[in-house]
Amino acid sequence: MKVVRNVSACAVMIVFAMSTASAQQAIRGTVTGIDEPGGRISIQQTASGTVGATGTAAPDSYKVKDGLLFNAVHPGDKVAFSAETIDGAKTITELEKE
């Protein structure tokens, strides 16, 4: 009986850990360009990692799922966003101005 209870407890912990890991974390960055006719926004991600790490990555270009986002942000705005690959293209699914 104890074995069954221990196995069940472990299974519950594994399921919980997997569901937490699959949740998307917001990516932070700065809007560097807006291409409304092309349906894209360029964002340079904020460096994360160890203290003292330097270097900046090139801006990434993302398709926009909701065209109303073009009215919400301007170049230079700091944002937090979530992105998914939809039809082979990195696409912003959520965006929040910071």
C-alpha positions as CSV (number, residue, x, y, z in Angstrom):
1,M,0.0,0.0,0.0
2,K,2.9,2.4,0.8
3,V,4.4,1.7,-2.6
4,V,1.3,2.6,-4.4
5,R,0.9,5.8,-2.4
6,N,4.6,6.8,-3.1
7,V,4.2,6.1,-6.8
8,S,1.0,8.1,-6.9
9,A,2.7,11.0,-5.1
10,C,5.6,11.0,-7.5
11,A,3.3,10.9,-10.5
12,V,1.4,13.9,-9.3
13,M,4.7,15.8,-8.7
14,I,5.9,15.0,-12.2
15,V,2.7,16.2,-13.8
16,F,2.8,19.4,-11.8
17,A,6.4,20.0,-12.8
18,M,5.7,19.4,-16.5
19,S,2.7,21.8,-16.5
20,T,4.7,24.5,-14.8
21,A,7.6,24.1,-17.2
22,S,5.4,24.3,-20.3
23,A,4.0,27.7,-19.3
24,Q,5.4,30.5,-21.4
25,Q,7.6,33.0,-19.8
26,A,7.5,36.6,-21.0
27,I,10.4,37.8,-23.1
28,R,11.6,41.3,-22.5
29,G,13.0,43.7,-25.0
30,T,12.9,47.0,-26.8
31,V,10.9,47.7,-30.0
32,T,13.4,48.6,-32.7
33,G,11.2,48.8,-35.7
34,I,7.6,48.5,-37.0
35,D,6.7,47.3,-40.5
36,E,2.9,47.7,-40.4
37,P,2.4,46.9,-44.2
38,G,4.6,43.8,-43.8
39,G,2.8,42.8,-40.5
40,R,6.0,42.6,-38.5
41,I,7.6,44.2,-35.4
42,S,11.3,44.0,-34.7
43,I,12.3,43.6,-31.0
44,Q,15.8,43.5,-29.5
45,Q,15.7,41.2,-26.5
46,T,17.1,42.4,-23.2
47,A,20.2,40.5,-22.2
48,S,19.6,38.1,-19.4
49,G,22.0,35.8,-17.6
50,T,25.0,36.3,-15.5
51,V,25.8,39.7,-14.0
52,G,28.4,41.5,-16.0
53,A,27.4,39.8,-19.3
54,T,27.8,42.2,-22.2
55,G,26.9,42.1,-25.8
56,T,23.6,42.6,-27.5
57,A,21.8,40.4,-29.8
58,A,20.5,41.5,-33.2
59,P,16.8,42.5,-33.2
60,D,14.4,39.7,-34.1
61,S,11.5,40.3,-36.4
62,Y,8.2,38.8,-35.4
63,K,4.9,38.5,-37.2
64,V,2.0,40.0,-35.4
65,K,-1.1,37.9,-34.6
66,D,-3.3,41.0,-33.7
67,G,-2.9,44.0,-36.0
68,L,-4.0,46.3,-33.2
69,L,-0.6,45.9,-31.7
70,F,0.7,48.4,-34.2
71,N,-1.3,51.1,-32.5
72,A,0.0,50.1,-29.0
73,V,3.8,50.4,-29.4
74,H,6.4,52.6,-31.0
75,P,10.1,52.2,-31.6
76,G,12.0,52.6,-28.3
77,D,9.2,51.2,-26.2
78,K,10.2,48.5,-23.6
79,V,7.9,45.5,-23.8
80,A,7.3,42.1,-22.4
81,F,5.9,39.6,-24.9
82,S,5.2,35.9,-25.6
83,A,5.9,34.4,-29.0
84,E,5.1,31.1,-30.7
85,T,6.1,29.6,-34.1
86,I,2.9,29.6,-36.2
87,D,3.0,28.4,-39.7
88,G,6.8,28.4,-39.6
89,A,7.1,32.1,-38.5
90,K,7.9,33.5,-35.0
91,T,4.6,35.3,-34.1
92,I,3.9,37.6,-31.1
93,T,0.8,36.2,-29.3
94,E,0.8,38.5,-26.3
95,L,2.5,41.9,-25.9
96,E,2.5,44.3,-22.9
97,K,4.2,47.7,-22.8
98,E,6.3,48.2,-19.7
